[in-house]
């Protein structure tokens, strides 16, 4: 197996391990969310957060976050 394939697999495995865990996400817009990763798309790093809240207090049942808008996870 090529090194690039190994690295890609490890990255994907690490990202997949976040499903079901509580995370904080900072967006490039400056918005910050906390919630449980319900699903993710490894091809573009988009996330569905369940039981999410903006750190300013707004609560959402589900939030879709585009991978290209994620600055920090």
N, C-alpha and C positions, 0 to 999 in steps of 0.2 A: 504494500500500500504506500502511495506517495505521501510525503510529509504534508503537503497541502490538504490532502484528503483527511489525514489524521487530525490536523488542526481544525478543519471545518467540522468534523464529527464531534470533537470535544466541545467546540463552541456551541453547536446545536444541542448536545446533551446538557450542557450547563444551563442554557436558556430554557430547555424543556423542564429542568428540575424546579423552575420557579412556579409551575402550574400548581395551584392550591395553596401557595404561600402569600403572605401579606408583604407588599412592597410599597416603596415610595417612588414616584416618577416625577421628574422635573421636565417640563416641556421647554422647547426653545422660546416660547412666548413668555416664559417665566411662571406660568401656572404650575401648581404642584398638587399631585393627587396621591392618596394612599388608598389601597384596596387589595383585594385578593385576586391574583391572576387566575381568571376563569379559562382563558384560552389564549393562544398566541399563534402567529403565523411566522415560522422560521425563515420564510423567503424574504419578508420585508420588515420583520420585527414588530409588527403591529400587535397590540394587546387588547383583550377585553378584561376590564377590571370589574369585579363584583363587589357589592357593598362598599362602593368607593365614596370618598369624600375629598373635596378640594380642601386644602389645608386652611382656607379662609372660613370653612364651616359648612358649605353646601354639601348635601348628601345626595347620592345617586345610586339607584339599584344596579345599573350597569353603565359603564363608560367605555367607548371604543377610543383607543389612542393609536393614531397612525405612527408607524415606526419612524418615519422621517421627521416627526416632530419631537421625538424623545431626545433630550439632551443628556439626561442622567437617570439611571435606574438602580 
